[in-house]
Amino acid sequence: MAERASLKRKNSIVNQRAAFGAILFLAACGVSEEVPVNQGPDSVSTPVVWQTERFDTGLTTLSVSPSGEAVFLVGLENEGLKFTNIDGTAISEAAPYRNGISSTGVTAQIDGTYLVLFPGVSRNSDQIVVVVHGDGLLAPIEVELDVDVTGSVEGVCASRSQDDGSIMNIGYWTSVDPTSLYTGSVGAEGTNFTFTPGDIESYEQDLTGCALTDRATIASGRFGIDIRSEGSDPVLIDMPGVPTSVSAISDGTDTNVAMAMSGGEVYVANSEGNFSRVEFAAGLSATGPENVRYLVMTQRADIPGFSSGFLAMDARGADRTSQIVIADYEDLFRQLSDS
């Protein structure tokens, strides 16, 4: 088990005389304890570049392909999963699956066929699944992974694997052990998927979201955001709320995170420990979202108007219907890092 570095807040000092003596001693020795302070601005802003027509119902899933044709996997209440293009137009029939995950998909070539794989949760929440998209498929196909799960699966995240012999890395947590993020890798033997268990990351409180990149593991909960990068100490950011949907990208040694909060606001953070609330300005024909439930980032740069990728959000209306709203995230993180 991968143990979590100690990030507990220190207990308050109740003996004031002892505390004052300790302060004098530290001052005399020229020693002071550094307390991380958020250096990010109160807010950062970017215009909305694109939005789909409003769906007839709310979304339960929002995932996006990382390359190839721009494909969204959306879950529609009382309808199931379907694939849409960037305009929100259905490009498949609906399939009676649940999913309930916001994540960037992973591309893979399996048995000579190019596929996009989206991690998810089975309808009964008792198993991890992979939802498959490929040319010629009339509807999403769900494939269960052989994972030893105790309890119900509460959330799943994934990233492309950098290791030979595996396709993607997966993280998940369960109702029985909600403070642990279980990880593993998915491979393919012919047309069959395989799962190899990995490490377990432990946290002090229940998880509400997770994200994986090729070099970082990000988890969220009432503790805020916990960023664990290879070769670096964990970075714990105490957010003003609970992040419920999390997406992340790593660029070199930097990891940037976007998150939807329980109240519907969007925040961004980085591995330097800084964070800011996001204000979305209206575009030429698009309006800023007021209540975001799911969000996902992709680094694909082949979509006109987005030089390095985009942030897609499930904008929930007062009538509980949804539309996909898209903005450029590059300037958001530039404002955050330049502060």
Secondary structure as UniProt FT lines:
FT   HELIX           16..29
FT   STRAND          43..51
FT   STRAND          59..64
FT   STRAND          72..76
FT   TURN            77..79
FT   STRAND          80..84
FT   TURN            86..87
FT   STRAND          102..104
FT   STRAND          106..110
FT   TURN            111..112
FT   STRAND          113..121
FT   TURN            123..124
FT   STRAND          128..133
FT   TURN            135..136
FT   STRAND          141..144
FT   STRAND          153..160
FT   TURN            164..165
FT   STRAND          168..174
FT   TURN            178..179
FT   STRAND          180..189
FT   TURN            190..191
FT   STRAND          192..202
FT   STRAND          207..212
FT   STRAND          216..221
FT   TURN            222..223
FT   STRAND          224..229
FT   TURN            230..231
FT   STRAND          235..237
FT   STRAND          243..251
FT   TURN            252..253
FT   STRAND          254..261
FT   TURN            262..263
FT   STRAND          266..270
FT   TURN            271..272
FT   STRAND          275..281
FT   STRAND          292..298
FT   TURN            304..305
FT   STRAND          310..316
FT   TURN            318..319
FT   STRAND          322..327
FT   HELIX           330..338
//
